Amino acid sequence: MRPTRFISLAVLTTLSTVVLAACTPTPEPAMTVTATGGPSTTPLATPSATSTAPPIVGPSPTPAAAAHPALADLRITTSGLLPLTIGMDAATNPGSGMILWDDLWCYSAELGITTDTGRWVAAYPDSPFGLDGQYAPAITRIDIWVPELRTPEGIHIGSTLAQLQATYPPLVTGTPSFSTTPYWISDAHGYVVFEVGSGTVDGGPGPDQVWFIRVLAPGSDPDYAIAQSGNVAGACF
């Protein structure tokens, strides 16, 4: 049988109390001055033996996750998935609590991906949005994956092209691809691209419905489609 490496907590506490009681000197009375000028004595409080007992050493507590809003409280705008702001540094972003850096997000020995494996990822279950920004301090692209995420006007994945056009009269029509066409709105803050399907793929939204939404930083090219491709934010390839 291997010898025990640790003494029980009860024994440690008892020993500490005995040693402290034996070594603690009797406090001297404190001198104060009375209203008549004469001295008076007030005994000093005797320190509690337990206040100087050695701390129990254990594992460091796990830091609590940074607070982040519910998906229903986020809004897709040309400025980002607010409060996560496009074009701003990830670490100091108003939405920094919504994301985290994962050094091994893309790591796969089986696929031979052992370098450049870190990515900014959503700090939510099931990755409701994707991020680009691993090659620059700023978040440069946000891909929306779930219909719970909406614009302030209520447009989401699954909205119809007619709803999209009625909601955003300045909507720009991009170049059609094999199965989708990108449409976008833009201003000085950035772009919101709505990719609308011309068919049905893998049981997703049907024809003339929004399949994908992405927010792009100013200066980006919005005129491309991502359907049936690997061109997604945070891609590992």
Backbone torsions as a table, in degrees:
resi	resn	phi	psi	omega
1	MET	NA	132.1	179.0
2	ARG	-72.2	140.6	179.3
3	PRO	-64.7	147.2	178.0
4	THR	-71.4	132.2	-177.1
5	ARG	-91.6	-11.4	-174.1
6	PHE	-128.2	138.3	173.4
7	ILE	-85.8	144.6	-177.7
8	SER	-63.1	152.4	-179.6
9	LEU	-60.5	-38.5	-178.5
10	ALA	-62.6	-42.0	-179.3
11	VAL	-67.0	-42.6	179.2
12	LEU	-59.6	-43.2	-177.8
13	THR	-64.5	-42.5	-179.9
14	THR	-63.5	-46.0	-179.2
15	LEU	-62.6	-42.2	180.0
16	SER	-60.8	-40.9	-177.9
17	THR	-66.0	-41.7	-178.5
18	VAL	-65.5	-46.1	-178.0
19	VAL	-63.2	-42.4	-179.7
20	LEU	-64.9	-40.1	-179.5
21	ALA	-64.1	-36.5	-177.4
22	ALA	-75.3	-30.1	-172.7
23	CYS	-98.6	-13.0	-176.5
24	THR	-75.6	118.7	-179.1
25	PRO	-72.1	157.2	177.1
26	THR	-70.8	124.9	-177.0
27	PRO	-66.9	142.0	174.7
28	GLU	-78.9	146.3	177.3
29	PRO	-66.9	141.8	177.6
30	ALA	-82.1	140.2	-179.0
31	MET	-93.9	128.6	174.1
32	THR	-129.4	169.0	179.8
33	VAL	-111.0	129.3	-179.9
34	THR	-81.1	173.0	179.3
35	ALA	-61.1	-26.9	-178.9
36	THR	-90.8	1.7	176.7
37	GLY	94.7	-9.9	-178.9
38	GLY	-86.0	155.4	-179.6
39	PRO	-74.8	151.1	170.4
40	SER	-137.7	160.7	-177.6
41	THR	-117.7	137.8	174.7
42	THR	-127.3	118.6	-177.4
43	PRO	-61.2	139.9	173.8
44	LEU	-73.7	146.9	178.3
45	ALA	-69.4	135.4	178.2
46	THR	-75.9	126.5	-179.2
47	PRO	-64.8	143.5	178.7
48	SER	-73.3	135.8	179.1
49	ALA	-61.5	-34.3	-176.8
50	THR	-71.8	-20.3	-178.4
51	SER	-71.0	-21.1	179.5
52	THR	-110.6	11.7	178.4
53	ALA	-65.4	144.4	-178.5
54	PRO	-61.4	140.3	-179.6
55	PRO	-67.3	152.6	175.0
56	ILE	-81.5	122.5	-177.8
57	VAL	-90.3	125.7	179.1
58	GLY	-146.4	-175.3	179.8
59	PRO	-65.5	147.4	178.3
60	SER	-65.8	141.0	179.1
61	PRO	-65.8	146.2	177.1
62	THR	-74.0	127.2	-179.7
63	PRO	-60.9	142.7	177.6
64	ALA	-68.2	145.0	178.5
65	ALA	-64.4	143.2	178.8
66	ALA	-61.2	139.6	-179.4
67	ALA	-65.2	139.3	176.2
68	HIS	-143.6	151.8	-174.4
69	PRO	-68.8	158.2	172.5
70	ALA	-67.7	153.5	-179.1
71	LEU	-55.7	-38.5	-178.0
72	ALA	-65.0	-17.8	-179.0
73	ASP	-95.0	-4.9	178.7
74	LEU	-84.7	152.9	-178.9
75	ARG	-134.8	131.7	177.9
76	ILE	-84.6	118.7	177.3
77	THR	-139.2	173.9	175.2
78	THR	-64.4	-15.4	178.8
79	SER	-88.6	-10.1	179.3
80	GLY	139.7	-164.8	170.6
81	LEU	-98.0	81.1	-167.1
82	LEU	-61.7	135.3	15.6
83	PRO	-85.2	-1.2	176.9
84	LEU	-70.7	116.8	-169.1
85	THR	-104.5	129.1	-179.3
86	ILE	-69.8	145.3	177.5
87	GLY	80.6	1.7	179.4
88	MET	-109.1	153.0	179.4
89	ASP	-56.3	137.9	-176.6
90	ALA	-64.1	-41.5	-174.0
91	ALA	-70.2	-31.6	-177.3
92	THR	-109.5	11.9	-178.2
93	ASN	-66.6	143.3	175.2
94	PRO	-56.9	-23.0	177.8
95	GLY	-104.8	26.1	-176.6
96	SER	-61.0	-26.5	178.1
97	GLY	-72.0	-9.6	-179.7
98	MET	-88.6	-10.8	-173.6
99	ILE	-133.1	164.7	175.2
100	LEU	-149.6	157.0	179.2
101	TRP	-95.1	125.9	179.3
102	ASP	-116.2	108.6	-177.9
103	ASP	-62.0	-27.6	-173.9
104	LEU	-115.5	23.0	-177.1
105	TRP	-54.8	-40.8	-175.9
106	CYS	-100.9	1.3	-173.2
107	TYR	-63.9	130.0	175.4
108	SER	-154.8	105.5	176.8
109	ALA	-63.6	-34.9	-178.9
110	GLU	-62.8	-39.2	-179.6
111	LEU	-92.9	-0.1	178.9
112	GLY	77.3	19.0	178.4
113	ILE	-95.4	95.7	-176.9
114	THR	-123.5	-4.6	175.3
115	THR	-127.4	161.7	-179.1
116	ASP	52.4	48.1	-173.8
117	THR	-99.4	-7.1	-177.0
118	GLY	-82.6	142.4	178.3
119	ARG	-146.7	151.0	165.7
120	TRP	-76.5	131.7	-177.9
121	VAL	-133.1	162.2	179.1
122	ALA	-71.1	133.9	178.0
123	ALA	-87.4	46.7	179.8
124	TYR	-134.8	153.5	176.3
125	PRO	-62.4	146.3	172.1
126	ASP	64.5	17.6	172.7
127	SER	46.0	70.8	-178.3
128	PRO	-71.4	-11.9	175.0
129	PHE	-149.4	156.1	178.4
130	GLY	-115.0	162.8	-172.6
131	LEU	-136.5	142.2	164.8
132	ASP	-112.3	144.2	-179.9
133	GLY	157.8	7.9	-176.9
134	GLN	-73.1	-18.8	-178.4
135	TYR	-102.7	4.2	178.5
136	ALA	-151.0	156.5	-179.7
137	PRO	-61.7	-29.6	-172.9
138	ALA	-89.9	151.9	170.1
139	ILE	-76.4	122.1	-174.0
140	THR	-109.1	-14.7	-178.2
141	ARG	-156.1	139.9	175.6
142	ILE	-130.8	119.2	176.8
143	ASP	-99.3	131.1	-178.5
144	ILE	-97.5	131.3	-174.5
145	TRP	-116.4	-12.7	-173.2
146	VAL	-128.0	148.3	-178.2
147	PRO	-72.1	-12.1	177.9
148	GLU	-67.1	-22.5	178.5
149	LEU	-88.7	127.5	-171.6
150	ARG	-135.6	161.3	170.1
151	THR	-78.3	166.3	176.7
152	PRO	-58.5	-25.0	-179.9
153	GLU	-88.8	-1.1	174.8
154	GLY	96.7	4.4	178.9
155	ILE	-76.0	138.2	-175.4
156	HIS	-151.9	173.8	173.2
157	ILE	-60.0	125.6	-175.5
158	GLY	106.1	-16.4	174.5
159	SER	-63.3	155.3	-178.3
160	THR	-88.6	160.8	176.8
161	LEU	-61.7	-37.7	178.4
162	ALA	-61.7	-42.6	177.2
163	GLN	-63.5	-41.0	-179.6
164	LEU	-63.0	-46.6	-179.1
165	GLN	-67.3	-36.7	179.2
166	ALA	-71.2	-33.0	-177.9
167	THR	-76.2	-37.4	-176.0
168	TYR	-125.5	84.2	179.8
169	PRO	-56.1	-32.2	179.4
170	PRO	-79.0	11.3	-175.9
171	LEU	-53.0	131.3	178.0
172	VAL	-98.1	135.5	177.8
173	THR	-96.2	127.2	-179.0
174	GLY	-93.1	-162.8	-177.4
175	THR	-84.1	122.7	179.9
176	PRO	-64.4	142.3	173.2
177	SER	-107.3	-167.3	-177.0
178	PHE	-59.8	-40.8	-174.2
179	SER	-129.1	-4.7	-179.1
180	THR	-145.1	165.0	173.6
181	THR	-132.1	130.6	177.1
182	PRO	-82.7	139.4	172.1
183	TYR	-127.3	150.0	-179.1
184	TRP	-151.3	158.4	168.3
185	ILE	-119.0	155.0	-177.8
186	SER	-154.7	159.5	170.7
187	ASP	-156.5	-164.0	-176.5
188	ALA	-65.3	-19.7	-176.6
189	HIS	-83.4	-28.8	-177.7
190	GLY	154.4	-158.2	-176.8
191	TYR	-124.5	149.8	161.8
192	VAL	-120.6	120.6	-178.6
193	VAL	-106.7	129.8	176.9
194	PHE	-112.0	117.4	-179.4
195	GLU	-97.0	116.7	-172.8
196	VAL	-106.2	132.6	-175.8
197	GLY	-80.9	150.3	173.6
198	SER	-110.3	7.1	178.3
199	GLY	-161.0	-162.0	178.7
200	THR	-125.0	129.8	180.0
201	VAL	-127.8	126.9	175.0
202	ASP	52.9	36.8	174.8
203	GLY	71.7	14.7	-179.9
204	GLY	-79.5	-164.1	177.6
205	PRO	-55.7	152.1	-175.4
206	GLY	-86.7	-169.3	179.0
207	PRO	-58.8	145.4	178.3
208	ASP	59.7	31.3	173.0
209	GLN	-124.4	153.5	179.0
210	VAL	-72.6	121.7	177.9
211	TRP	-93.3	-43.6	-176.2
212	PHE	-137.1	152.9	173.5
213	ILE	-133.7	139.7	175.8
214	ARG	-143.1	148.6	176.2
215	VAL	-109.4	131.1	-177.9
216	LEU	-121.7	146.8	178.8
217	ALA	-70.6	157.4	176.4
218	PRO	-54.5	144.0	179.8
219	GLY	89.0	-4.8	179.3
220	SER	-79.0	163.3	173.4
221	ASP	-97.8	113.9	-176.7
222	PRO	-86.8	-8.5	-168.4
223	ASP	-89.7	71.1	173.7
224	TYR	-154.9	158.3	179.2
225	ALA	-112.6	149.9	-179.8
226	ILE	-114.2	-4.9	-178.4
227	ALA	-58.1	135.6	177.7
228	GLN	57.5	37.7	177.4
229	SER	-140.5	173.0	175.9
230	GLY	-98.2	11.1	-177.4
231	ASN	-82.5	80.1	-179.8
232	VAL	-129.4	154.9	179.1
233	ALA	-62.4	132.2	179.7
234	GLY	78.5	15.6	-178.5
235	ALA	-59.2	147.5	-178.7
236	CYS	-94.1	-2.8	-178.9
237	PHE	-117.9	NA	NA
